[in-house]
Amino acid sequence: MPQTPGSVSRAISEILLSKPVILAALELGVVNYSALARLLKEEVEERLGRRVSDTSVKMAIIRFRDKLA
């Protein structure tokens, strides 16, 4: 999925790259994706200026994690 300037994927990438502790947890595979999505959802919405679903945030996190491998 290409990342457009207002995409959830881009926002998640930027947020996660700025949080080394979460990034390390993702690399170790010790993350509860649903809980992390709920934690980051508000920050994603602030960056995008619109509401997003928990599911879209969760899927963006999982896709980001897959790119780390």
Backbone as ProteinMPNN parsed JSONL, in Angstrom:
{"seq_chain_A": "MPQTPGSVSRAISEILLSKPVILAALELGVVNYSALARLLKEEVEERLGRRVSDTSVKMAIIRFRDKLA", "coords_chain_A": {"N_chain_A": [[0.845, -1.172, 0.0], [0.768, 2.12, -1.006], [2.225, 4.966, 0.608], [0.577, 7.834, 1.36], [0.65, 11.429, 1.941], [-1.294, 11.866, 3.969], [-1.7, 9.422, 5.201], [-2.544, 6.668, 7.365], [-0.6, 4.736, 7.667], [1.798, 6.131, 7.136], [1.777, 7.992, 9.247], [1.93, 6.236, 11.444], [4.443, 5.059, 10.948], [6.151, 7.293, 11.288], [5.618, 7.937, 13.974], [6.337, 5.558, 15.365], [9.045, 5.325, 14.69], [10.043, 7.38, 16.147], [9.976, 6.511, 18.707], [11.95, 4.731, 20.415], [11.815, 2.664, 22.367], [9.364, 1.357, 21.982], [9.806, 0.551, 19.389], [11.904, -1.277, 19.772], [10.525, -3.235, 21.243], [8.73, -4.102, 19.287], [10.531, -5.253, 17.478], [11.408, -7.381, 19.017], [9.121, -8.839, 19.203], [7.22, -8.702, 21.248], [4.796, -7.351, 21.62], [1.514, -6.229, 22.262], [-0.648, -5.788, 19.873], [-3.226, -4.69, 19.59], [-3.552, -3.233, 21.973], [-1.429, -1.416, 21.714], [-2.278, -0.047, 19.445], [-4.57, 1.243, 20.442], [-3.301, 2.934, 22.244], [-1.782, 4.606, 20.563], [-3.614, 5.734, 18.84], [-4.877, 8.291, 19.289], [-2.745, 10.076, 18.887], [-2.181, 9.566, 16.194], [-4.58, 10.449, 15.035], [-4.412, 13.178, 15.683], [-2.197, 13.933, 14.144], [-3.16, 13.446, 11.565], [-5.481, 14.895, 11.455], [-8.033, 13.923, 11.441], [-10.535, 11.421, 12.23], [-9.708, 8.03, 12.951], [-9.913, 4.461, 12.647], [-9.552, 1.959, 15.234], [-8.791, -0.472, 14.177], [-7.563, 0.19, 11.712], [-5.284, 1.494, 12.612], [-4.067, -0.558, 14.064], [-3.54, -2.42, 11.982], [-1.742, -0.93, 10.461], [0.391, -0.811, 12.229], [1.093, -3.528, 12.35], [1.835, -3.963, 9.67], [4.031, -2.243, 9.556], [5.728, -3.534, 11.377], [6.156, -5.901, 9.96], [7.778, -4.977, 7.916], [10.104, -4.541, 9.268], [11.29, -6.975, 9.579]], "CA_chain_A": [[0.0, 0.0, 0.0], [1.597, 3.315, -1.029], [1.971, 5.889, 1.702], [0.285, 9.199, 0.963], [0.94, 12.321, 3.063], [-2.271, 11.778, 5.042], [-2.048, 8.031, 5.458], [-2.335, 6.1, 8.692], [0.692, 4.042, 7.619], [2.878, 7.117, 7.266], [1.742, 8.511, 10.618], [2.44, 5.183, 12.328], [5.889, 4.953, 10.728], [6.801, 8.441, 11.922], [5.466, 7.823, 15.428], [7.12, 4.435, 15.885], [10.473, 5.611, 14.531], [10.427, 8.359, 17.173], [9.816, 5.867, 20.017], [12.85, 3.575, 20.358], [11.428, 1.565, 23.259], [8.312, 0.609, 21.287], [10.462, -0.063, 18.236], [12.62, -2.458, 20.268], [9.522, -4.246, 21.589], [8.247, -4.658, 18.021], [11.58, -6.119, 16.939], [11.456, -8.584, 19.845], [7.859, -9.562, 19.072], [6.553, -8.755, 22.552], [3.831, -6.257, 21.613], [0.082, -6.464, 22.097], [-0.938, -4.831, 18.805], [-4.486, -3.991, 19.868], [-3.297, -2.259, 23.037], [-0.576, -0.367, 21.156], [-3.125, 0.747, 18.551], [-5.385, 2.135, 21.282], [-2.394, 3.917, 22.821], [-1.295, 5.534, 19.542], [-4.712, 6.223, 18.006], [-5.091, 9.731, 19.444], [-1.632, 10.771, 18.236], [-2.398, 9.424, 14.749], [-5.682, 11.347, 14.68], [-3.905, 14.552, 15.745], [-1.324, 14.153, 12.985], [-3.925, 13.419, 10.318], [-6.589, 15.843, 11.51], [-9.299, 13.211, 11.216], [-10.709, 10.207, 13.038], [-9.302, 6.767, 12.334], [-10.387, 3.313, 13.427], [-8.55, 1.161, 15.946], [-8.341, -1.53, 13.27], [-6.616, 0.723, 10.727], [-4.032, 1.753, 13.326], [-3.478, -1.873, 14.355], [-3.009, -2.998, 10.749], [-0.558, -0.155, 10.086], [1.468, -1.256, 13.125], [1.501, -4.867, 11.912], [2.567, -3.805, 8.402], [5.317, -1.646, 9.903], [6.512, -4.606, 11.982], [6.542, -6.831, 8.899], [8.881, -4.366, 7.163], [11.314, -4.615, 10.094], [11.863, -8.333, 9.502]], "C_chain_A": [[0.89, 1.235, 0.0], [1.217, 4.257, 0.102], [1.763, 7.289, 1.146], [0.511, 10.099, 2.162], [-0.035, 12.204, 4.225], [-2.612, 10.358, 5.438], [-1.749, 7.614, 6.889], [-0.968, 5.417, 8.728], [1.856, 5.005, 7.8], [2.932, 7.658, 8.686], [2.314, 7.49, 11.59], [3.949, 5.038, 12.169], [6.629, 6.07, 11.443], [6.762, 8.327, 13.443], [6.377, 6.73, 15.974], [8.622, 4.674, 15.758], [10.968, 6.624, 15.562], [10.349, 7.78, 18.583], [10.658, 4.591, 20.067], [12.453, 2.404, 21.254], [10.346, 0.703, 22.601], [8.903, -0.112, 20.082], [11.206, -1.333, 18.65], [11.646, -3.579, 20.619], [8.952, -4.896, 20.328], [9.267, -5.636, 17.445], [11.678, -7.433, 17.716], [10.179, -9.416, 19.761], [7.083, -9.678, 20.367], [5.51, -7.644, 22.696], [2.412, -6.793, 21.484], [-0.391, -5.397, 21.11], [-2.223, -4.051, 19.043], [-4.284, -2.912, 20.921], [-2.436, -1.111, 22.52], [-1.378, 0.531, 20.222], [-3.985, 1.721, 19.349], [-4.53, 3.253, 21.872], [-2.0, 4.996, 21.81], [-2.396, 6.214, 18.742], [-4.889, 7.737, 18.093], [-3.982, 10.531, 18.751], [-1.752, 10.696, 16.713], [-3.485, 10.393, 14.296], [-5.24, 12.804, 14.711], [-3.04, 14.865, 14.536], [-2.119, 14.269, 11.69], [-5.063, 14.429, 10.287], [-7.934, 15.211, 11.209], [-9.34, 11.978, 12.1], [-10.253, 8.993, 12.236], [-9.787, 5.624, 13.215], [-9.222, 2.623, 14.132], [-7.945, 0.118, 15.005], [-7.329, -1.011, 12.256], [-5.267, 1.024, 11.371], [-3.318, 0.428, 13.608], [-2.844, -2.477, 13.102], [-1.765, -2.25, 10.282], [0.639, -0.547, 10.953], [1.992, -2.619, 12.673], [2.29, -4.788, 10.605], [3.956, -3.216, 8.649], [6.248, -2.717, 10.471], [7.009, -5.593, 10.922], [7.713, -6.288, 8.08], [10.193, -4.416, 7.944], [12.044, -5.94, 9.918], [12.782, -8.516, 8.319]], "O_chain_A": [[1.698, 1.398, 0.914], [0.056, 4.341, 0.502], [2.665, 7.862, 0.535], [0.564, 9.612, 3.292], [0.359, 12.423, 5.371], [-3.7, 10.106, 5.956], [-0.836, 8.13, 7.533], [-0.256, 5.517, 9.728], [2.795, 4.715, 8.54], [4.011, 7.771, 9.268], [3.1, 7.844, 12.469], [4.661, 4.908, 13.164], [7.623, 5.823, 12.127], [7.758, 8.591, 14.117], [7.107, 6.954, 16.94], [9.389, 4.266, 16.63], [12.168, 6.717, 15.82], [10.627, 8.483, 19.554], [10.155, 3.501, 19.797], [12.737, 1.255, 20.916], [10.404, -0.525, 22.654], [8.54, -1.252, 19.793], [11.142, -2.347, 17.955], [11.911, -4.745, 20.325], [8.717, -6.105, 20.304], [8.906, -6.718, 16.982], [11.994, -8.475, 17.142], [10.156, -10.567, 20.198], [6.358, -10.652, 20.567], [5.363, -7.064, 23.772], [2.147, -7.699, 20.693], [-0.519, -4.229, 21.475], [-2.291, -2.863, 18.725], [-4.789, -1.798, 20.776], [-2.687, 0.047, 22.853], [-1.176, 1.745, 20.21], [-4.116, 2.887, 18.978], [-4.985, 4.391, 21.986], [-1.897, 6.17, 22.166], [-2.128, 7.183, 18.031], [-5.036, 8.397, 17.065], [-4.254, 11.543, 18.105], [-1.452, 11.67, 16.022], [-3.326, 11.08, 13.287], [-5.649, 13.59, 13.856], [-3.142, 15.951, 13.964], [-1.798, 15.084, 10.826], [-5.555, 14.78, 9.215], [-8.865, 15.888, 10.772], [-8.324, 11.547, 12.646], [-10.395, 8.941, 11.015], [-10.041, 5.817, 14.404], [-8.074, 2.692, 13.693], [-6.741, -0.138, 15.036], [-6.344, -1.688, 11.965], [-4.224, 0.831, 10.747], [-2.108, 0.314, 13.411], [-1.727, -2.99, 13.161], [-0.833, -2.864, 9.763], [1.768, -0.609, 10.466], [3.203, -2.834, 12.622], [3.302, -5.472, 10.451], [4.935, -3.634, 8.03], [7.416, -2.796, 10.091], [8.146, -6.06, 10.985], [8.548, -7.058, 7.605], [11.271, -4.341, 7.353], [13.261, -6.019, 10.085], [13.333, -9.6, 8.127]]}, "name": "protein", "num_of_chains": 1, "seq": "MPQTPGSVSRAISEILLSKPVILAALELGVVNYSALARLLKEEVEERLGRRVSDTSVKMAIIRFRDKLA"}
